[in-house]
Amino acid sequence: MVTIGDWTTYTNTRALLANAGKKGQLYPDFTPFSAVEVKHFIGLYILQGLSPSPQVKMKFKPHHMDPINGNDL
């Protein structure tokens, strides 16, 4: 079974192996992800998969502003 902690460790290790967070490299201001951030990203991917919209930012508008993609939650 894969846990959120495993995904967090994999993501951070993969970034560190690519030299993220080091001066002169790609993404010099990288900071490791927390487990809560990874959980939020996964939730956003699931929400986009269940109810696709052209832009993810459209999901954060209230339903009365965007009746097709809006979300009151």
GIWOBEL-V351305 format. One record per residue. N is the residue number from 0. RES is the residue in three letters. SS is DSSP state (H for helix, E for strand, C for the rest). PHI is phi in radians with two decimals (NA if undefined). Layout:
N|RES|SS|PHI, N|RES|SS|PHI
//
This chain:
0|MET|C|NA, 1|VAL|C|-1.74, 2|THR|C|-1.90, 3|ILE|H|-1.07, 4|GLY|H|-1.07, 5|ASP|H|-1.12, 6|TRP|H|-1.13, 7|THR|H|-1.11, 8|THR|H|-1.08, 9|TYR|H|-1.07, 10|THR|H|-1.08, 11|ASN|H|-1.18, 12|THR|H|-1.14, 13|ARG|H|-1.06, 14|ALA|H|-1.18, 15|LEU|H|-1.17, 16|LEU|H|-1.17, 17|ALA|C|-1.58, 18|ASN|C|1.14, 19|ALA|C|-1.20, 20|GLY|C|1.63, 21|LYS|C|-1.89, 22|LYS|C|-1.07, 23|GLY|C|1.49, 24|GLN|C|-1.92, 25|LEU|C|-1.18, 26|TYR|C|1.00, 27|PRO|C|-1.18, 28|ASP|C|-1.75, 29|PHE|C|-1.12, 30|THR|C|-2.17, 31|PRO|C|-1.03, 32|PHE|C|-1.31, 33|SER|C|-1.68, 34|ALA|H|-1.11, 35|VAL|H|-1.16, 36|GLU|H|-1.12, 37|VAL|H|-1.13, 38|LYS|H|-1.10, 39|HIS|H|-1.14, 40|PHE|H|-1.08, 41|ILE|H|-1.11, 42|GLY|H|-1.06, 43|LEU|H|-1.16, 44|TYR|H|-1.10, 45|ILE|H|-1.16, 46|LEU|H|-1.05, 47|GLN|H|-1.13, 48|GLY|H|-1.25, 49|LEU|H|-1.33, 50|SER|C|-2.40, 51|PRO|C|-1.12, 52|SER|C|-2.41, 53|PRO|C|-1.05, 54|GLN|C|-2.37, 55|VAL|H|-1.11, 56|LYS|H|-1.11, 57|MET|H|-1.19, 58|LYS|H|-1.21, 59|PHE|H|-1.69, 60|LYS|C|-1.53, 61|PRO|C|-1.15, 62|HIS|C|-1.11, 63|HIS|C|-1.25, 64|MET|C|-1.51, 65|ASP|C|-2.39, 66|PRO|C|-1.15, 67|ILE|C|-1.49, 68|ASN|C|-1.86, 69|GLY|C|-1.15, 70|ASN|C|-2.53, 71|ASP|C|-1.40, 72|LEU|C|-1.37
//
